[in-house]
């Protein structure tokens, strides 16, 4: 993984958010920071849009995480430059090929300050769909001492013609958690983001302000 290309990606990500979104607002950063200080972290995130990858880069920059992220093998084949910023191919065409990607990701989770991002839904899905359709791969990733931090990536409109990005980090879950507990945590985060978009901003930090 190239530190140079990570810096380039971070600068590009911040520029894109400032240019095309109505701000980036985050709740629960302390949950992520505490978990990273104690051990390796699996960031299990909802997957809503193309913007998700951009936000992951910006959030990693804010947290100072040594992070990798799992990316669909077909998409990574087309966008191989993402390998330079930590992408790991996840090939779901068979159990054995998917397991190889998970094993590679798990090997990275060797101590505090490191993380792996994964989209347990496996594909982009509208945030309103229930159940969320989570796969169990995220539960297989944490190593001893590791935690799972549920993350929701949300986009909605307020007073601008551009969407606002709203991110929530939920309290860490133990490695032995259930898929139902992960789903409940993610739904809680989505509901908190909805309240932010409705005007309840307490507890949120503005990482990138609106230009409007």
Secondary structure as GFF3:
##gff-version 3
##sequence-region A 1 212
A	DSSP	alpha_helix	3	20	.	.	.	ID=ss1
A	DSSP	beta_strand	24	27	.	.	.	ID=ss2
A	DSSP	alpha_helix	29	38	.	.	.	ID=ss3
A	DSSP	beta_strand	41	45	.	.	.	ID=ss4
A	DSSP	alpha_helix	51	63	.	.	.	ID=ss5
A	DSSP	beta_strand	66	72	.	.	.	ID=ss6
A	DSSP	alpha_helix	73	78	.	.	.	ID=ss7
A	DSSP	three_ten_helix	80	85	.	.	.	ID=ss8
A	DSSP	beta_strand	87	90	.	.	.	ID=ss9
A	DSSP	alpha_helix	95	108	.	.	.	ID=ss10
A	DSSP	beta_strand	114	118	.	.	.	ID=ss11
A	DSSP	three_ten_helix	136	140	.	.	.	ID=ss12
A	DSSP	beta_strand	147	156	.	.	.	ID=ss13
A	DSSP	beta_strand	164	169	.	.	.	ID=ss14
A	DSSP	beta_strand	173	174	.	.	.	ID=ss15
A	DSSP	alpha_helix	179	197	.	.	.	ID=ss16
A	DSSP	beta_strand	204	208	.	.	.	ID=ss17
###
